[in-house]
C-alpha cells in the first residue's frame, strides 16, 4: 500500500471514529460510554481507537469538533439561500425533521454541554459552549442582515427557544413538541419585520 493510500485510510478511520463518538455520546452520555462502545459503532477494533485517541477526553473533544464541523457545514449550506429569514426558517425546519431524535436524546450539543459542566475537572464544558456560541453568532448575523434592532437579543430568543423545545421534547418523550414549537418559531420569524419596528416580540407569546 502506498503512503498516500495509507494516509487516506487513516483519515477515513479517524473520521469514522469522530462521527461514531458524537453519535454514541449523544445517545448514551459521556459517563455511560466506553471506548468499546465507540469502537463497535465505528466498526473498528478497540485497539485502533487508542491509536487515534489516547483517552476518553480526547474522544469527547473529537465529538465536540464533529459538532462544530457539522454546524459549519449546515450553516454554509443555508448561507446559499438569498434571504436571511428563509435561512432561519430552513434551520427550524431541519430541527423539526429531527424531532424523533430530539425527543429520545435531546439537543446533541446542549445535552453534552450540561453533562460536561457537572464534571469536577477539565474545561470541556467551555468547548461545548463555543459550539453553541457559534450558532448564536450565525443566527445574530441573519437578524443583523435583515436590519432588525437588537439582533443579539433576537438570537438569544431564537436559540433559547430551540434549546427549550428540545429539552421539553426529551423530558416528555414527545416529538410533537418539536413540531408545535418549531412552527410557532417560524410564525414568529414571519412576523418579525413588522414587529421589529416596535422592538420585537417573544415567540412564547404568539
Secondary structure, DSSP 8 states (H G I E B T S, - for coil): --HHHHHHHHHHHHHHHHHHHHHHHHHH-TTT--HHHHHHHHTS-HHHHHHH-SSHHHHHHHHHHHHHHHHHHHHHHHTTSS-HHHHHHHHHHHHHHTHHHHHHH--HHHHHHHHHHT-SS-SHHHHHHHHHHHHHHHHHHHHHHHT-S-HHHHHHHHHHHHHHHHHHHHHHT-THHHHHHHHHHHHHHHHHHHHHTTT---GGG-
